[in-house]
Each structure stands twice: as structure tokens, then as C-alpha cells.
Amino acid sequence: MKCVICKTGEIRPAMVQAEIKIGCDRLLVPVEAETCPQCGESYYAAEALQYLERVREDFARRVITPASIGKVYQVS
């Protein structure tokens, strides 16, 4: 199937790092998706989206506390 964004790439299954934004926090969640190698657009199955929503809810309720991989600083 051709990518609907760039119209040139052929989408294929891949493991991607989905980014979930919660306030100032960002979660990187590995998940299976269909991805375009040309533009990088990812298409998620319903099951993957449900999983990402569960992770988001668990993080918001502090059920999970993933390891930090860095820090962001802001200069005022």
C-alpha cells in the first residue's frame, strides 16, 4: 500500500517509538506499526492504539514510572 502522506513510499511493518505527550512529559513507547520508509509516517492498528492509551492512563495515574532517559532544561 502506498503512503497517503507522501504518495511515494510503500508502507511496511516496523517497530517504532511512539511518543505520548502528557503535560511537559514525553513517553517513548515501542509499538508495532505500518511505517513509510520515505517520509516516516506511521499507521497504527486499533490494538496498538488501545495499548498506547493504556500506557498513557497508567502513567497519568502513576501506576507505571518508566526510567528517565534524559532531562530537558529551559533558559528563562
PQR file with spaces between the fields and no chain letter, atoms N, CA, C, O and H, PARSE charges and radii, in Angstrom:
ATOM       1  N    MET     1       0.836   -1.173    0.000 -0.4000 1.5000
ATOM       2  CA   MET     1       0.000    0.000    0.000 -0.0000 2.0000
ATOM       3  C    MET     1       0.885    1.242    0.000  0.5500 1.7000
ATOM       4  O    MET     1       1.900    1.289    0.695 -0.5500 1.4000
ATOM       5  N    LYS     2       0.501    2.233   -0.771 -0.4000 1.5000
ATOM       6  CA   LYS     2       1.239    3.500   -0.834 -0.0000 2.0000
ATOM       7  C    LYS     2       0.884    4.378    0.364  0.5500 1.7000
ATOM       8  O    LYS     2      -0.231    4.329    0.883 -0.5500 1.4000
ATOM       9  H    LYS     2      -0.324    2.195   -1.335  0.4000 1.0000
ATOM      10  N    CYS     3       1.846    5.169    0.782 -0.4000 1.5000
ATOM      11  CA   CYS     3       1.666    6.117    1.878 -0.0000 2.0000
ATOM      12  C    CYS     3       0.698    7.222    1.433  0.5500 1.7000
ATOM      13  O    CYS     3       0.829    7.764    0.336 -0.5500 1.4000
ATOM      14  H    CYS     3       2.752    5.209    0.360  0.4000 1.0000
ATOM      15  N    VAL     4      -0.265    7.547    2.288 -0.4000 1.5000
ATOM      16  CA   VAL     4      -1.226    8.589    1.933 -0.0000 2.0000
ATOM      17  C    VAL     4      -0.653    9.992    2.144  0.5500 1.7000
ATOM      18  O    VAL     4      -1.244   10.971    1.688 -0.5500 1.4000
ATOM      19  H    VAL     4      -0.371    7.106    3.180  0.4000 1.0000
ATOM      20  N    ILE     5       0.479   10.100    2.823 -0.4000 1.5000
ATOM      21  CA   ILE     5       1.091   11.403    3.061 -0.0000 2.0000
ATOM      22  C    ILE     5       2.009   11.799    1.903  0.5500 1.7000
ATOM      23  O    ILE     5       1.801   12.834    1.270 -0.5500 1.4000
ATOM      24  H    ILE     5       0.959    9.304    3.193  0.4000 1.0000
ATOM      25  N    CYS     6       3.037   10.966    1.625 -0.4000 1.5000
ATOM      26  CA   CYS     6       4.000   11.328    0.579 -0.0000 2.0000
ATOM      27  C    CYS     6       3.644   10.763   -0.796  0.5500 1.7000
ATOM      28  O    CYS     6       4.189   11.201   -1.809 -0.5500 1.4000
ATOM      29  H    CYS     6       3.206   10.125    2.139  0.4000 1.0000
ATOM      30  N    LYS     7       2.742    9.802   -0.832 -0.4000 1.5000
ATOM      31  CA   LYS     7       2.264    9.179   -2.082 -0.0000 2.0000
ATOM      32  C    LYS     7       3.326    8.362   -2.820  0.5500 1.7000
ATOM      33  O    LYS     7       3.041    7.821   -3.889 -0.5500 1.4000
ATOM      34  H    LYS     7       2.299    9.446   -0.009  0.4000 1.0000
ATOM      35  N    THR     8       4.555    8.257   -2.274 -0.4000 1.5000
ATOM      36  CA   THR     8       5.596    7.508   -2.985 -0.0000 2.0000
ATOM      37  C    THR     8       6.072    6.285   -2.221  0.5500 1.7000
ATOM      38  O    THR     8       6.430    5.280   -2.835 -0.5500 1.4000
ATOM      39  H    THR     8       4.787    8.697   -1.406  0.4000 1.0000
ATOM      40  N    GLY     9       6.085    6.347   -0.909 -0.4000 1.5000
ATOM      41  CA   GLY     9       6.597    5.240   -0.103 -0.0000 2.0000
ATOM      42  C    GLY     9       5.628    4.084   -0.008  0.5500 1.7000
ATOM      43  O    GLY     9       4.412    4.270   -0.021 -0.5500 1.4000
ATOM      44  H    GLY     9       5.794    7.163   -0.411  0.4000 1.0000
ATOM      45  N    GLU    10       6.177    2.899    0.087 -0.4000 1.5000
ATOM      46  CA   GLU    10       5.413    1.670    0.249 -0.0000 2.0000
ATOM      47  C    GLU    10       5.468    1.317    1.743  0.5500 1.7000
ATOM      48  O    GLU    10       6.540    1.012    2.264 -0.5500 1.4000
ATOM      49  H    GLU    10       7.165    2.748    0.098  0.4000 1.0000
ATOM      50  N    ILE    11       4.310    1.356    2.438 -0.4000 1.5000
ATOM      51  CA   ILE    11       4.339    1.121    3.881 -0.0000 2.0000
ATOM      52  C    ILE    11       4.638   -0.339    4.189  0.5500 1.7000
ATOM      53  O    ILE    11       4.242   -1.243    3.453 -0.5500 1.4000
ATOM      54  H    ILE    11       3.438    1.603    2.014  0.4000 1.0000
ATOM      55  N    ARG    12       5.361   -0.552    5.317 -0.4000 1.5000
ATOM      56  CA   ARG    12       5.722   -1.896    5.756 -0.0000 2.0000
ATOM      57  C    ARG    12       5.700   -1.977    7.276  0.5500 1.7000
ATOM      58  O    ARG    12       5.812   -0.961    7.962 -0.5500 1.4000
ATOM      59  H    ARG    12       5.683    0.182    5.915  0.4000 1.0000
ATOM      60  N    PRO    13       5.553   -3.195    7.797 -0.5600 1.5000
ATOM      61  CA   PRO    13       5.560   -3.374    9.247  0.2800 2.0000
ATOM      62  C    PRO    13       6.921   -2.987    9.829  0.5500 1.7000
ATOM      63  O    PRO    13       7.964   -3.267    9.238 -0.5500 1.4000
ATOM      64  N    ALA    14       6.894   -2.341   10.996 -0.4000 1.5000
ATOM      65  CA   ALA    14       8.132   -1.949   11.674 -0.0000 2.0000
ATOM      66  C    ALA    14       7.840   -1.706   13.145  0.5500 1.7000
ATOM      67  O    ALA    14       6.706   -1.419   13.527 -0.5500 1.4000
ATOM      68  H    ALA    14       6.047   -2.114   11.477  0.4000 1.0000
ATOM      69  N    MET    15       8.874   -1.824   13.963 -0.4000 1.5000
ATOM      70  CA   MET    15       8.773   -1.456   15.365 -0.0000 2.0000
ATOM      71  C    MET    15       9.162    0.013   15.448  0.5500 1.7000
ATOM      72  O    MET    15      10.238    0.396   14.990 -0.5500 1.4000
ATOM      73  H    MET    15       9.795   -2.057   13.652  0.4000 1.0000
ATOM      74  N    VAL    16       8.292    0.845   16.032 -0.4000 1.5000
ATOM      75  CA   VAL    16       8.546    2.281   16.116 -0.0000 2.0000
ATOM      76  C    VAL    16       8.487    2.733   17.571  0.5500 1.7000
ATOM      77  O    VAL    16       7.976    2.019   18.433 -0.5500 1.4000
ATOM      78  H    VAL    16       7.418    0.534   16.405  0.4000 1.0000
ATOM      79  N    GLN    17       9.008    3.909   17.830 -0.4000 1.5000
ATOM      80  CA   GLN    17       8.923    4.538   19.146 -0.0000 2.0000
ATOM      81  C    GLN    17       7.807    5.582   19.070  0.5500 1.7000
ATOM      82  O    GLN    17       8.025    6.695   18.592 -0.5500 1.4000
ATOM      83  H    GLN    17       9.423    4.490   17.129  0.4000 1.0000
ATOM      84  N    ALA    18       6.622    5.222   19.540 -0.4000 1.5000
ATOM      85  CA   ALA    18       5.511    6.180   19.568 -0.0000 2.0000
ATOM      86  C    ALA    18       5.765    7.149   20.714  0.5500 1.7000
ATOM      87  O    ALA    18       6.200    6.745   21.792 -0.5500 1.4000
ATOM      88  H    ALA    18       6.445    4.318   19.929  0.4000 1.0000
ATOM      89  N    GLU    19       5.492    8.426   20.476 -0.4000 1.5000
ATOM      90  CA   GLU    19       5.679    9.444   21.509 -0.0000 2.0000
ATOM      91  C    GLU    19       4.320    9.855   22.055  0.5500 1.7000
ATOM      92  O    GLU    19       3.426   10.255   21.309 -0.5500 1.4000
ATOM      93  H    GLU    19       5.139    8.754   19.600  0.4000 1.0000
ATOM      94  N    ILE    20       4.184    9.747   23.372 -0.4000 1.5000
ATOM      95  CA   ILE    20       2.963   10.169   24.050 -0.0000 2.0000
ATOM      96  C    ILE    20       3.317   11.399   24.872  0.5500 1.7000
ATOM      97  O    ILE    20       4.253   11.367   25.670 -0.5500 1.4000
ATOM      98  H    ILE    20       4.910    9.422   23.978  0.4000 1.0000
ATOM      99  N    LYS    21       2.568   12.486   24.678 -0.4000 1.5000
ATOM     100  CA   LYS    21       2.807   13.731   25.407 -0.0000 2.0000
ATOM     101  C    LYS    21       1.783   13.861   26.527  0.5500 1.7000
ATOM     102  O    LYS    21       0.577   13.767   26.300 -0.5500 1.4000
ATOM     103  H    LYS    21       1.807   12.512   24.029  0.4000 1.0000
ATOM     104  N    ILE    22       2.281   14.078   27.735 -0.4000 1.5000
ATOM     105  CA   ILE    22       1.418   14.291   28.896 -0.0000 2.0000
ATOM     106  C    ILE    22       1.975   15.495   29.634  0.5500 1.7000
ATOM     107  O    ILE    22       2.961   15.382   30.363 -0.5500 1.4000
ATOM     108  H    ILE    22       3.261   14.154   27.920  0.4000 1.0000
ATOM     109  N    GLY    23       1.345   16.648   29.447 -0.4000 1.5000
ATOM     110  CA   GLY    23       1.874   17.878   30.029 -0.0000 2.0000
ATOM     111  C    GLY    23       3.249   18.150   29.447  0.5500 1.7000
ATOM     112  O    GLY    23       3.409   18.211   28.228 -0.5500 1.4000
ATOM     113  H    GLY    23       0.544   16.740   28.855  0.4000 1.0000
ATOM     114  N    CYS    24       4.237   18.312   30.307 -0.4000 1.5000
ATOM     115  CA   CYS    24       5.620   18.529   29.864 -0.0000 2.0000
ATOM     116  C    CYS    24       6.381   17.222   29.697  0.5500 1.7000
ATOM     117  O    CYS    24       7.523   17.226   29.238 -0.5500 1.4000
ATOM     118  H    CYS    24       4.107   18.262   31.297  0.4000 1.0000
ATOM     119  N    ASP    25       5.765   16.109   30.063 -0.4000 1.5000
ATOM     120  CA   ASP    25       6.419   14.809   29.967 -0.0000 2.0000
ATOM     121  C    ASP    25       6.218   14.191   28.594  0.5500 1.7000
ATOM     122  O    ASP    25       5.207   14.428   27.934 -0.5500 1.4000
ATOM     123  H    ASP    25       4.837   16.106   30.436  0.4000 1.0000
ATOM     124  N    ARG    26       7.184   13.402   28.176 -0.4000 1.5000
ATOM     125  CA   ARG    26       7.114   12.662   26.918 -0.0000 2.0000
ATOM     126  C    ARG    26       7.455   11.209   27.211  0.5500 1.7000
ATOM     127  O    ARG    26       8.469   10.919   27.846 -0.5500 1.4000
ATOM     128  H    ARG    26       8.005   13.209   28.713  0.4000 1.0000
ATOM     129  N    LEU    27       6.612   10.303   26.749 -0.4000 1.5000
ATOM     130  CA   LEU    27       6.876    8.874   26.888 -0.0000 2.0000
ATOM     131  C    LEU    27       7.214    8.319   25.515  0.5500 1.7000
ATOM     132  O    LEU    27       6.513    8.606   24.545 -0.5500 1.4000
ATOM     133  H    LEU    27       5.789   10.539   26.233  0.4000 1.0000
ATOM     134  N    LEU    28       8.266    7.537   25.420 -0.4000 1.5000
ATOM     135  CA   LEU    28       8.598    6.829   24.189 -0.0000 2.0000
ATOM     136  C    LEU    28       8.224    5.371   24.403  0.5500 1.7000
ATOM     137  O    LEU    28       8.772    4.699   25.277 -0.5500 1.4000
ATOM     138  H    LEU    28       8.834    7.304   26.209  0.4000 1.0000
ATOM     139  N    VAL    29       7.290    4.893   23.601 -0.4000 1.5000
ATOM     140  CA   VAL    29       6.741    3.554   23.779 -0.0000 2.0000
ATOM     141  C    VAL    29       6.988    2.737   22.512  0.5500 1.7000
ATOM     142  O    VAL    29       6.509    3.104   21.439 -0.5500 1.4000
ATOM     143  H    VAL    29       6.844    5.439   22.892  0.4000 1.0000
ATOM     144  N    PRO    30       7.736    1.627   22.627 -0.5600 1.5000
ATOM     145  CA   PRO    30       7.924    0.781   21.443  0.2800 2.0000
ATOM     146  C    PRO    30       6.619    0.062   21.103  0.5500 1.7000
ATOM     147  O    PRO    30       5.985   -0.547   21.964 -0.5500 1.4000
ATOM     148  N    VAL    31       6.236    0.145   19.836 -0.4000 1.5000
ATOM     149  CA   VAL    31       4.986   -0.469   19.395 -0.0000 2.0000
ATOM     150  C    VAL    31       5.107   -0.834   17.911  0.5500 1.7000
ATOM     151  O    VAL    31       5.835   -0.188   17.158 -0.5500 1.4000
ATOM     152  H    VAL    31       6.751    0.640   19.136  0.4000 1.0000
ATOM     153  N    GLU    32       4.393   -1.863   17.516 -0.4000 1.5000
ATOM     154  CA   GLU    32       4.373   -2.309   16.120 -0.0000 2.0000
ATOM     155  C    GLU    32       3.449   -1.386   15.313  0.5500 1.7000
ATOM     156  O    GLU    32       2.360   -1.040   15.770 -0.5500 1.4000
ATOM     157  H    GLU    32       3.802   -2.389   18.128  0.4000 1.0000
ATOM     158  N    ALA    33       3.887   -0.992   14.122 -0.4000 1.5000
ATOM     159  CA   ALA    33       3.091   -0.117   13.260 -0.0000 2.0000
ATOM     160  C    ALA    33       3.438   -0.394   11.808  0.5500 1.7000
ATOM     161  O    ALA    33       4.398   -1.105   11.510 -0.5500 1.4000
ATOM     162  H    ALA    33       4.772   -1.273   13.751  0.4000 1.0000
ATOM     163  N    GLU    34       2.663    0.163   10.925 -0.4000 1.5000
ATOM     164  CA   GLU    34       2.978    0.169    9.495 -0.0000 2.0000
ATOM     165  C    GLU    34       3.624    1.524    9.240  0.5500 1.7000
ATOM     166  O    GLU    34       3.045    2.556    9.579 -0.5500 1.4000
ATOM     167  H    GLU    34       1.883    0.740   11.167  0.4000 1.0000
ATOM     168  N    THR    35       4.822    1.535    8.643 -0.4000 1.5000
ATOM     169  CA   THR    35       5.580    2.774    8.508 -0.0000 2.0000
ATOM     170  C    THR    35       6.059    2.976    7.080  0.5500 1.7000
ATOM     171  O    THR    35       6.415    2.024    6.386 -0.5500 1.4000
ATOM     172  H    THR    35       5.292    0.696    8.368  0.4000 1.0000
ATOM     173  N    CYS    36       6.062    4.235    6.653 -0.4000 1.5000
ATOM     174  CA   CYS    36       6.579    4.606    5.338 -0.0000 2.0000
ATOM     175  C    CYS    36       8.069    4.906    5.457  0.5500 1.7000
ATOM     176  O    CYS    36       8.452    5.778    6.238 -0.5500 1.4000
ATOM     177  H    CYS    36       5.773    5.009    7.217  0.4000 1.0000
ATOM     178  N    PRO    37       8.912    4.217    4.714 -0.5600 1.5000
ATOM     179  CA   PRO    37      10.349    4.474    4.779  0.2800 2.0000
ATOM     180  C    PRO    37      10.756    5.806    4.127  0.5500 1.7000
ATOM     181  O    PRO    37      11.851    6.306    4.384 -0.5500 1.4000
ATOM     182  N    GLN    38       9.892    6.378    3.295 -0.4000 1.5000
ATOM     183  CA   GLN    38      10.201    7.645    2.621 -0.0000 2.0000
ATOM     184  C    GLN    38      10.022    8.848    3.541  0.5500 1.7000
ATOM     185  O    GLN    38      10.929    9.669    3.680 -0.5500 1.4000
ATOM     186  H    GLN    38       9.002    5.972    3.086  0.4000 1.0000
ATOM     187  N    CYS    39       8.849    8.950    4.168 -0.4000 1.5000
ATOM     188  CA   CYS    39       8.544   10.136    4.983 -0.0000 2.0000
ATOM     189  C    CYS    39       8.482    9.857    6.479  0.5500 1.7000
ATOM     190  O    CYS    39       8.470   10.791    7.280 -0.5500 1.4000
ATOM     191  H    CYS    39       8.113    8.283    4.055  0.4000 1.0000
ATOM     192  N    GLY    40       8.442    8.569    6.870 -0.4000 1.5000
ATOM     193  CA   GLY    40       8.429    8.221    8.285 -0.0000 2.0000
ATOM     194  C    GLY    40       7.050    8.183    8.921  0.5500 1.7000
ATOM     195  O    GLY    40       6.941    7.928   10.120 -0.5500 1.4000
ATOM     196  H    GLY    40       8.452    7.811    6.218  0.4000 1.0000
ATOM     197  N    GLU    41       5.998    8.428    8.156 -0.4000 1.5000
ATOM     198  CA   GLU    41       4.641    8.388    8.697 -0.0000 2.0000
ATOM     199  C    GLU    41       4.325    6.978    9.194  0.5500 1.7000
ATOM     200  O    GLU    41       4.650    5.993    8.532 -0.5500 1.4000
ATOM     201  H    GLU    41       6.087    8.635    7.182  0.4000 1.0000
ATOM     202  N    SER    42       3.687    6.889   10.367 -0.4000 1.5000
ATOM     203  CA   SER    42       3.320    5.595   10.942 -0.0000 2.0000
ATOM     204  C    SER    42       1.810    5.460   11.016  0.5500 1.7000
ATOM     205  O    SER    42       1.099    6.425   11.295 -0.5500 1.4000
ATOM     206  H    SER    42       3.423    7.690   10.905  0.4000 1.0000
ATOM     207  N    TYR    43       1.332    4.254   10.764 -0.4000 1.5000
ATOM     208  CA   TYR    43      -0.082    3.920   10.830 -0.0000 2.0000
ATOM     209  C    TYR    43      -0.237    2.824   11.877  0.5500 1.7000
ATOM     210  O    TYR    43       0.425    1.790   11.800 -0.5500 1.4000
ATOM     211  H    TYR    43       1.910    3.469   10.538  0.4000 1.0000
ATOM     212  N    TYR    44      -1.115    3.051   12.859 -0.4000 1.5000
ATOM     213  CA   TYR    44      -1.262    2.132   13.990 -0.0000 2.0000
ATOM     214  C    TYR    44      -2.558    1.339   13.892  0.5500 1.7000
ATOM     215  O    TYR    44      -3.601    1.880   13.524 -0.5500 1.4000
ATOM     216  H    TYR    44      -1.654    3.891   12.922  0.4000 1.0000
ATOM     217  N    ALA    45      -2.485    0.056   14.222 -0.4000 1.5000
ATOM     218  CA   ALA    45      -3.676   -0.786   14.298 -0.0000 2.0000
ATOM     219  C    ALA    45      -4.452   -0.408   15.561  0.5500 1.7000
ATOM     220  O    ALA    45      -3.901    0.212   16.470 -0.5500 1.4000
ATOM     221  H    ALA    45      -1.638   -0.384   14.521  0.4000 1.0000
ATOM     222  N    ALA    46      -5.716   -0.778   15.615 -0.4000 1.5000
ATOM     223  CA   ALA    46      -6.573   -0.464   16.760 -0.0000 2.0000
ATOM     224  C    ALA    46      -5.978   -1.012   18.059  0.5500 1.7000
ATOM     225  O    ALA    46      -6.034   -0.348   19.094 -0.5500 1.4000
ATOM     226  H    ALA    46      -6.165   -1.282   14.876  0.4000 1.0000
ATOM     227  N    GLU    47      -5.409   -2.217   18.009 -0.4000 1.5000
ATOM     228  CA   GLU    47      -4.831   -2.826   19.208 -0.0000 2.0000
ATOM     229  C    GLU    47      -3.643   -2.008   19.719  0.5500 1.7000
ATOM     230  O    GLU    47      -3.476   -1.845   20.928 -0.5500 1.4000
ATOM     231  H    GLU    47      -5.363   -2.757   17.168  0.4000 1.0000
ATOM     232  N    ALA    48      -2.826   -1.499   18.810 -0.4000 1.5000
ATOM     233  CA   ALA    48      -1.677   -0.681   19.192 -0.0000 2.0000
ATOM     234  C    ALA    48      -2.147    0.623   19.824  0.5500 1.7000
ATOM     235  O    ALA    48      -1.566    1.078   20.809 -0.5500 1.4000
ATOM     236  H    ALA    48      -2.962   -1.631   17.828  0.4000 1.0000
ATOM     237  N    LEU    49      -3.187    1.226   19.269 -0.4000 1.5000
ATOM     238  CA   LEU    49      -3.725    2.466   19.828 -0.0000 2.0000
ATOM     239  C    LEU    49      -4.318    2.236   21.216  0.5500 1.7000
ATOM     240  O    LEU    49      -4.167    3.076   22.103 -0.5500 1.4000
ATOM     241  H    LEU    49      -3.659    0.857   18.468  0.4000 1.0000
ATOM     242  N    GLN    50      -4.989    1.104   21.405 -0.4000 1.5000
ATOM     243  CA   GLN    50      -5.529    0.775   22.728 -0.0000 2.0000
ATOM     244  C    GLN    50      -4.400    0.592   23.743  0.5500 1.7000
ATOM     245  O    GLN    50      -4.510    1.039   24.885 -0.5500 1.4000
ATOM     246  H    GLN    50      -5.112    0.422   20.685  0.4000 1.0000
ATOM     247  N    TYR    51      -3.319   -0.065   23.325 -0.4000 1.5000
ATOM     248  CA   TYR    51      -2.162   -0.249   24.198 -0.0000 2.0000
ATOM     249  C    TYR    51      -1.557    1.110   24.578  0.5500 1.7000
ATOM     250  O    TYR    51      -1.250    1.347   25.747 -0.5500 1.4000
ATOM     251  H    TYR    51      -3.230   -0.427   22.398  0.4000 1.0000
ATOM     252  N    LEU    52      -1.387    1.989   23.604 -0.4000 1.5000
ATOM     253  CA   LEU    52      -0.820    3.312   23.875 -0.0000 2.0000
ATOM     254  C    LEU    52      -1.706    4.108   24.832  0.5500 1.7000
ATOM     255  O    LEU    52      -1.197    4.828   25.690 -0.5500 1.4000
ATOM     256  H    LEU    52      -1.636    1.796   22.655  0.4000 1.0000
ATOM     257  N    GLU    53      -3.011    3.984   24.693 -0.4000 1.5000
ATOM     258  CA   GLU    53      -3.930    4.679   25.593 -0.0000 2.0000
ATOM     259  C    GLU    53      -3.816    4.130   27.017  0.5500 1.7000
ATOM     260  O    GLU    53      -3.852    4.894   27.982 -0.5500 1.4000
ATOM     261  H    GLU    53      -3.424    3.399   23.996  0.4000 1.0000
ATOM     262  N    ARG    54      -3.678    2.793   27.150 -0.4000 1.5000
ATOM     263  CA   ARG    54      -3.493    2.196   28.482 -0.0000 2.0000
ATOM     264  C    ARG    54      -2.206    2.694   29.123  0.5500 1.7000
ATOM     265  O    ARG    54      -2.189    3.015   30.312 -0.5500 1.4000
ATOM     266  H    ARG    54      -3.649    2.172   26.366  0.4000 1.0000
ATOM     267  N    VAL    55      -1.127    2.760   28.347 -0.4000 1.5000
ATOM     268  CA   VAL    55       0.143    3.251   28.871 -0.0000 2.0000
ATOM     269  C    VAL    55      -0.006    4.699   29.314  0.5500 1.7000
ATOM     270  O    VAL    55       0.492    5.078   30.374 -0.5500 1.4000
ATOM     271  H    VAL    55      -1.140    2.499   27.382  0.4000 1.0000
ATOM     272  N    ARG    56      -0.683    5.505   28.518 -0.4000 1.5000
ATOM     273  CA   ARG    56      -0.903    6.920   28.860 -0.0000 2.0000
ATOM     274  C    ARG    56      -1.674    7.054   30.171  0.5500 1.7000
ATOM     275  O    ARG    56      -1.295    7.838   31.040 -0.5500 1.4000
ATOM     276  H    ARG    56      -1.088    5.197   27.657  0.4000 1.0000
ATOM     277  N    GLU    57      -2.751    6.290   30.311 -0.4000 1.5000
ATOM     278  CA   GLU    57      -3.557    6.334   31.530 -0.0000 2.0000
ATOM     279  C    GLU    57      -2.761    5.852   32.743  0.5500 1.7000
ATOM     280  O    GLU    57      -2.822    6.458   33.813 -0.5500 1.4000
ATOM     281  H    GLU    57      -3.059    5.653   29.605  0.4000 1.0000
ATOM     282  N    ASP    58      -2.016    4.760   32.571 -0.4000 1.5000
ATOM     283  CA   ASP    58      -1.200    4.234   33.673 -0.0000 2.0000
ATOM     284  C    ASP    58      -0.140    5.238   34.110  0.5500 1.7000
ATOM     285  O    ASP    58       0.118    5.378   35.306 -0.5500 1.4000
ATOM     286  H    ASP    58      -1.966    4.268   31.702  0.4000 1.0000
ATOM     287  N    PHE    59       0.466    5.926   33.177 -0.4000 1.5000
ATOM     288  CA   PHE    59       1.473    6.928   33.517 -0.0000 2.0000
ATOM     289  C    PHE    59       0.826    8.120   34.222  0.5500 1.7000
ATOM     290  O    PHE    59       1.362    8.626   35.208 -0.5500 1.4000
ATOM     291  H    PHE    59       0.256    5.812   32.205  0.4000 1.0000
ATOM     292  N    ALA    60      -0.311    8.561   33.725 -0.4000 1.5000
ATOM     293  CA   ALA    60      -1.007    9.708   34.321 -0.0000 2.0000
ATOM     294  C    ALA    60      -1.432    9.405   35.755  0.5500 1.7000
ATOM     295  O    ALA    60      -1.412   10.292   36.608 -0.5500 1.4000
ATOM     296  H    ALA    60      -0.747    8.150   32.924  0.4000 1.0000
ATOM     297  N    ARG    61      -1.821    8.142   36.028 -0.4000 1.5000
ATOM     298  CA   ARG    61      -2.228    7.743   37.382 -0.0000 2.0000
ATOM     299  C    ARG    61      -1.042    7.270   38.221  0.5500 1.7000
ATOM     300  O    ARG    61      -1.213    6.853   39.367 -0.5500 1.4000
ATOM     301  H    ARG    61      -1.837    7.422   35.335  0.4000 1.0000
ATOM     302  N    ARG    62       0.158    7.336   37.646 -0.4000 1.5000
ATOM     303  CA   ARG    62       1.401    6.921   38.316 -0.0000 2.0000
ATOM     304  C    ARG    62       1.414    5.442   38.673  0.5500 1.7000
ATOM     305  O    ARG    62       2.057    5.038   39.642 -0.5500 1.4000
ATOM     306  H    ARG    62       0.296    7.674   36.715  0.4000 1.0000
ATOM     307  N    VAL    63       0.690    4.619   37.875 -0.4000 1.5000
ATOM     308  CA   VAL    63       0.729    3.167   38.034 -0.0000 2.0000
ATOM     309  C    VAL    63       2.080    2.658   37.540  0.5500 1.7000
ATOM     310  O    VAL    63       2.629    1.699   38.084 -0.5500 1.4000
ATOM     311  H    VAL    63       0.168    4.947   37.088  0.4000 1.0000
ATOM     312  N    ILE    64       2.612    3.310   36.499 -0.4000 1.5000
ATOM     313  CA   ILE    64       3.940    2.967   35.989 -0.0000 2.0000
ATOM     314  C    ILE    64       4.843    4.190   36.138  0.5500 1.7000
ATOM     315  O    ILE    64       4.388    5.330   36.050 -0.5500 1.4000
ATOM     316  H    ILE    64       2.166    4.088   36.057  0.4000 1.0000
ATOM     317  N    THR    65       6.111    3.933   36.361 -0.4000 1.5000
ATOM     318  CA   THR    65       7.110    5.007   36.442 -0.0000 2.0000
ATOM     319  C    THR    65       8.310    4.599   35.602  0.5500 1.7000
ATOM     320  O    THR    65       9.273    4.038   36.124 -0.5500 1.4000
ATOM     321  H    THR    65       6.480    3.007   36.432  0.4000 1.0000
ATOM     322  N    PRO    66       8.257    4.877   34.308 -0.5600 1.5000
ATOM     323  CA   PRO    66       9.354    4.500   33.422  0.2800 2.0000
ATOM     324  C    PRO    66      10.643    5.226   33.791  0.5500 1.7000
ATOM     325  O    PRO    66      10.624    6.308   34.378 -0.5500 1.4000
ATOM     326  N    ALA    67      11.754    4.606   33.432 -0.4000 1.5000
ATOM     327  CA   ALA    67      13.060    5.220   33.674 -0.0000 2.0000
ATOM     328  C    ALA    67      13.236    6.458   32.814  0.5500 1.7000
ATOM     329  O    ALA    67      12.795    6.498   31.666 -0.5500 1.4000
ATOM     330  H    ALA    67      11.769    3.727   32.955  0.4000 1.0000
ATOM     331  N    SER    68      13.886    7.470   33.379 -0.4000 1.5000
ATOM     332  CA   SER    68      14.182    8.687   32.640 -0.0000 2.0000
ATOM     333  C    SER    68      15.404    8.440   31.740  0.5500 1.7000
ATOM     334  O    SER    68      16.355    7.768   32.138 -0.5500 1.4000
ATOM     335  H    SER    68      14.244    7.438   34.312  0.4000 1.0000
ATOM     336  N    ILE    69      15.359    8.992   30.535 -0.4000 1.5000
ATOM     337  CA   ILE    69      16.497    8.827   29.630 -0.0000 2.0000
ATOM     338  C    ILE    69      17.206   10.147   29.367  0.5500 1.7000
ATOM     339  O    ILE    69      18.080   10.220   28.504 -0.5500 1.4000
ATOM     340  H    ILE    69      14.586    9.538   30.211  0.4000 1.0000
ATOM     341  N    GLY    70      16.848   11.161   30.082 -0.4000 1.5000
ATOM     342  CA   GLY    70      17.476   12.458   29.896 -0.0000 2.0000
ATOM     343  C    GLY    70      16.691   13.532   30.614  0.5500 1.7000
ATOM     344  O    GLY    70      15.684   13.251   31.264 -0.5500 1.4000
ATOM     345  H    GLY    70      16.138   11.102   30.784  0.4000 1.0000
ATOM     346  N    LYS    71      17.147   14.742   30.497 -0.4000 1.5000
ATOM     347  CA   LYS    71      16.461   15.871   31.119 -0.0000 2.0000
ATOM     348  C    LYS    71      16.339   16.994   30.114  0.5500 1.7000
ATOM     349  O    LYS    71      17.150   17.108   29.194 -0.5500 1.4000
ATOM     350  H    LYS    71      17.965   14.970   29.969  0.4000 1.0000
ATOM     351  N    VAL    72      15.336   17.816   30.288 -0.4000 1.5000
ATOM     352  CA   VAL    72      15.143   18.994   29.451 -0.0000 2.0000
ATOM     353  C    VAL    72      15.254   20.206   30.355  0.5500 1.7000
ATOM     354  O    VAL    72      14.672   20.236   31.440 -0.5500 1.4000
ATOM     355  H    VAL    72      14.677   17.724   31.035  0.4000 1.0000
ATOM     356  N    TYR    73      15.995   21.198   29.912 -0.4000 1.5000
ATOM     357  CA   TYR    73      16.182   22.423   30.677 -0.0000 2.0000
ATOM     358  C    TYR    73      15.674   23.600   29.869  0.5500 1.7000
ATOM     359  O    TYR    73      15.768   23.615   28.641 -0.5500 1.4000
ATOM     360  H    TYR    73      16.467   21.174   29.031  0.4000 1.0000
ATOM     361  N    GLN    74      15.132   24.593   30.576 -0.4000 1.5000
ATOM     362  CA   GLN    74      14.636   25.787   29.907 -0.0000 2.0000
ATOM     363  C    GLN    74      15.348   27.004   30.478  0.5500 1.7000
ATOM     364  O    GLN    74      15.420   27.186   31.694 -0.5500 1.4000
ATOM     365  H    GLN    74      15.056   24.581   31.573  0.4000 1.0000
ATOM     366  N    VAL    75      15.869   27.829   29.588 -0.4000 1.5000
ATOM     367  CA   VAL    75      16.506   29.072   29.993 -0.0000 2.0000
ATOM     368  C    VAL    75      15.443   30.163   29.915  0.5500 1.7000
ATOM     369  O    VAL    75      14.789   30.333   28.886 -0.5500 1.4000
ATOM     370  H    VAL    75      15.810   27.681   28.600  0.4000 1.0000
ATOM     371  N    SER    76      15.280   30.898   31.010 -0.4000 1.5000
ATOM     372  CA   SER    76      14.258   31.949   31.047 -0.0000 2.0000
ATOM     373  C    SER    76      14.867   33.287   30.711  0.5500 1.7000
ATOM     374  O    SER    76      14.165   34.297   30.691 -0.5500 1.4000
ATOM     375  H    SER    76      15.812   30.759   31.846  0.4000 1.0000
